[in-house]
């Protein structure tokens, strides 16, 4: 499962929130592959593949708090790697931001997600890949209606990239492409 994950630039944020629907009960492992499109400096619009990994809580109680670990494996593609190598980048780091939308009882809550991109070497050749890992600490609001909460990755994400090259720092805004992908990470029974 981890061997098939791709790492990369920008989508990590997506999944983090899905995990955040919190729970103290058992969890179900979720793995979702999504594709995005975003504009990069020098190379323009590119496809980015993100594999979101999370343990979606089976149950959660209103008022409870939990920390949910998650991971985003990003593959920003060959062109992203070539672009960074062209400007002499040997390392990158940064932050991925997005949100997970949790819907229950006709209400929806957006859970912000911000994951660090650790210092990652730019490969000498091939696709630019990396992993962002972290956790989301979230309290299920008191008064949340009981029922099935559905967690979905938001269709938008952004990545702030820091390089050790003349390119310096840049941002990539990402959008699900195609937009009709199944972005549901899982469901949680809220009591």
LOSE-443858 format. One record per residue (C-alpha): residue number from 1; x, y, z. Coordinates in nm, 2 decimals, padded with zeros to 4 digits. Example, Ala and Ser with C-alpha at 12.3 -4.5 7.8 and 13.67 -1.06 7.14 Angstrom:
<1 <01.23 -00.45 00.78>>,
<2 <01.37 -00.11 00.71>>,
REM end
This chain:
<1 <00.00 00.00 00.00>>,
<2 <00.27 00.25 00.10>>,
<3 <00.49 00.13 -00.19>>,
<4 <00.23 00.24 -00.44>>,
<5 <00.19 00.58 -00.30>>,
<6 <00.32 00.87 -00.49>>,
<7 <00.48 01.17 -00.34>>,
<8 <00.47 01.52 -00.48>>,
<9 <00.39 01.88 -00.46>>,
<10 <00.07 02.03 -00.36>>,
<11 <-00.21 01.80 -00.27>>,
<12 <-00.13 01.69 00.07>>,
<13 <-00.37 01.92 00.22>>,
<14 <-00.66 01.75 00.08>>,
<15 <-00.68 01.45 00.30>>,
<16 <-00.58 01.58 00.63>>,
<17 <-00.92 01.72 00.70>>,
<18 <-01.10 01.40 00.62>>,
<19 <-00.93 01.23 00.91>>,
<20 <-01.03 01.51 01.13>>,
<21 <-01.38 01.41 01.18>>,
<22 <-01.25 01.27 01.50>>,
<23 <-01.33 00.97 01.70>>,
<24 <-01.22 00.76 01.99>>,
<25 <-01.37 00.45 01.83>>,
<26 <-01.21 00.21 01.58>>,
<27 <-01.09 00.35 01.25>>,
<28 <-01.10 00.22 00.89>>,
<29 <-00.79 00.28 00.67>>,
<30 <-00.87 00.49 00.37>>,
<31 <-00.65 00.54 00.06>>,
<32 <-00.77 00.77 -00.22>>,
<33 <-00.59 00.87 -00.54>>,
<34 <-00.69 01.20 -00.68>>,
<35 <-00.56 01.41 -00.97>>,
<36 <-00.53 01.79 -00.97>>,
<37 <-00.41 02.05 -01.21>>,
<38 <-00.21 02.36 -01.11>>,
<39 <00.00 02.63 -01.26>>,
<40 <00.38 02.61 -01.19>>,
<41 <00.64 02.88 -01.27>>,
<42 <00.83 02.82 -01.59>>,
<43 <00.64 02.51 -01.69>>,
<44 <00.27 02.62 -01.67>>,
<45 <-00.03 02.40 -01.60>>,
<46 <00.06 02.04 -01.49>>,
<47 <-00.12 01.74 -01.36>>,
<48 <-00.04 01.64 -01.00>>,
<49 <-00.14 01.30 -00.85>>,
<50 <-00.20 01.27 -00.48>>,
<51 <-00.26 00.96 -00.28>>,
<52 <-00.43 01.04 00.05>>,
<53 <-00.39 00.80 00.34>>,
<54 <-00.59 00.83 00.66>>,
<55 <-00.77 00.63 00.93>>,
<56 <-01.13 00.75 00.91>>,
<57 <-01.29 00.72 01.26>>,
<58 <-01.59 00.47 01.26>>,
<59 <-01.76 00.67 01.54>>,
<60 <-01.74 01.01 01.71>>,
<61 <-01.92 01.18 01.99>>,
<62 <-02.03 01.54 01.98>>,
<63 <-01.79 01.74 02.21>>,
<64 <-01.50 01.49 02.18>>,
<65 <-01.16 01.57 02.06>>,
<66 <-00.92 01.35 01.87>>,
<67 <-00.59 01.37 01.68>>,
<68 <-00.59 01.19 01.35>>,
<69 <-00.27 01.11 01.16>>,
<70 <-00.27 01.14 00.78>>,
<71 <-00.04 01.14 00.48>>,
<72 <-00.03 01.28 00.13>>,
<73 <00.20 01.12 -00.13>>,
<74 <00.24 01.37 -00.41>>,
<75 <00.37 01.31 -00.76>>,
<76 <00.41 01.65 -00.93>>,
<77 <00.54 01.49 -01.25>>,
<78 <00.85 01.48 -01.47>>,
<79 <00.80 01.84 -01.59>>,
<80 <00.81 01.97 -01.23>>,
<81 <01.13 01.78 -01.17>>,
<82 <01.28 01.91 -01.49>>,
<83 <01.18 02.27 -01.41>>,
<84 <01.34 02.26 -01.07>>,
<85 <01.66 02.09 -01.20>>,
<86 <01.68 02.36 -01.48>>,
<87 <01.70 02.64 -01.22>>,
<88 <01.95 02.44 -01.01>>,
<89 <01.72 02.34 -00.72>>,
<90 <01.86 02.05 -00.52>>,
<91 <01.61 02.06 -00.23>>,
<92 <01.25 02.18 -00.16>>,
<93 <01.02 02.22 00.14>>,
<94 <00.70 02.40 00.22>>,
<95 <00.34 02.37 00.32>>,
<96 <00.03 02.22 00.17>>,
<97 <-00.31 02.37 00.26>>,
<98 <-00.66 02.26 00.19>>,
<99 <-00.97 02.15 00.38>>,
<100 <-01.19 01.85 00.43>>,
<101 <-01.56 01.91 00.41>>,
<102 <-01.76 01.71 00.66>>,
<103 <-02.14 01.68 00.60>>,
<104 <-02.39 01.55 00.86>>,
<105 <-02.76 01.61 00.92>>,
<106 <-02.79 01.87 00.64>>,
<107 <-02.49 02.07 00.79>>,
<108 <-02.14 02.10 00.65>>,
<109 <-01.82 02.19 00.83>>,
<110 <-01.50 02.28 00.66>>,
<111 <-01.19 02.15 00.85>>,
<112 <-00.87 02.34 00.76>>,
<113 <-00.57 02.13 00.69>>,
<114 <-00.21 02.25 00.67>>,
<115 <00.07 01.99 00.63>>,
<116 <00.44 02.05 00.63>>,
<117 <00.65 01.94 00.33>>,
<118 <00.98 01.83 00.49>>,
<119 <01.31 01.91 00.33>>,
<120 <01.31 01.68 00.02>>,
<121 <01.59 01.63 -00.23>>,
<122 <01.51 01.71 -00.59>>,
<123 <01.59 01.39 -00.77>>,
<124 <01.87 01.40 -01.03>>,
<125 <01.62 01.27 -01.29>>,
<126 <01.26 01.17 -01.31>>,
<127 <00.94 01.28 -01.15>>,
<128 <00.92 01.52 -00.86>>,
<129 <00.77 01.33 -00.56>>,
<130 <00.74 01.39 -00.19>>,
<131 <00.52 01.30 00.11>>,
<132 <00.35 01.54 00.35>>,
<133 <00.25 01.39 00.69>>,
<134 <00.09 01.53 01.00>>,
<135 <-00.22 01.52 01.21>>,
<136 <-00.54 01.72 01.25>>,
<137 <-00.66 01.79 01.60>>,
<138 <-01.03 01.85 01.59>>,
<139 <-01.32 01.88 01.84>>,
<140 <-01.66 01.77 01.71>>,
<141 <-01.88 02.06 01.80>>,
<142 <-02.13 02.01 02.08>>,
<143 <-02.47 02.00 01.92>>,
<144 <-02.36 01.83 01.61>>,
<145 <-02.65 01.62 01.48>>,
<146 <-02.63 01.25 01.52>>,
<147 <-02.60 01.05 01.20>>,
<148 <-02.36 00.95 00.93>>,
<149 <-02.09 01.22 00.87>>,
<150 <-01.94 01.21 00.52>>,
<151 <-01.59 01.34 00.48>>,
<152 <-01.48 01.47 00.14>>,
<153 <-01.16 01.62 00.02>>,
<154 <-01.21 01.98 -00.10>>,
<155 <-01.16 02.04 -00.47>>,
<156 <-00.91 02.31 -00.41>>,
<157 <-00.56 02.31 -00.24>>,
<158 <-00.26 02.53 -00.24>>,
<159 <00.11 02.46 -00.20>>,
<160 <00.38 02.70 -00.09>>,
<161 <00.72 02.57 -00.21>>,
<162 <01.06 02.69 -00.09>>,
<163 <01.36 02.59 -00.31>>,
<164 <01.73 02.65 -00.27>>,
<165 <01.75 02.78 -00.62>>,
<166 <01.72 03.12 -00.81>>,
<167 <01.35 03.04 -00.83>>,
<168 <01.33 03.09 -00.45>>,
<169 <00.97 03.05 -00.32>>,
<170 <00.65 03.00 -00.52>>,
<171 <00.28 02.90 -00.48>>,
<172 <00.08 02.65 -00.67>>,
<173 <-00.30 02.66 -00.67>>,
<174 <-00.45 02.32 -00.74>>,
<175 <-00.80 02.21 -00.85>>,
<176 <-00.94 01.86 -00.89>>,
<177 <-00.91 01.77 -01.26>>,
<178 <-01.14 01.63 -01.37>>,
<179 <-01.37 01.79 -01.12>>,
<180 <-01.62 01.50 -01.09>>,
<181 <-01.37 01.26 -00.91>>,
<182 <-01.51 01.07 -00.61>>,
<183 <-01.34 01.27 -00.33>>,
<184 <-01.52 01.10 -00.04>>,
<185 <-01.28 00.96 00.21>>,
<186 <-01.52 00.78 00.44>>,
<187 <-01.81 00.81 00.68>>,
<188 <-01.82 00.84 01.06>>,
<189 <-02.12 00.77 01.28>>,
<190 <-02.17 01.08 01.51>>,
<191 <-02.36 01.02 01.84>>,
REM end
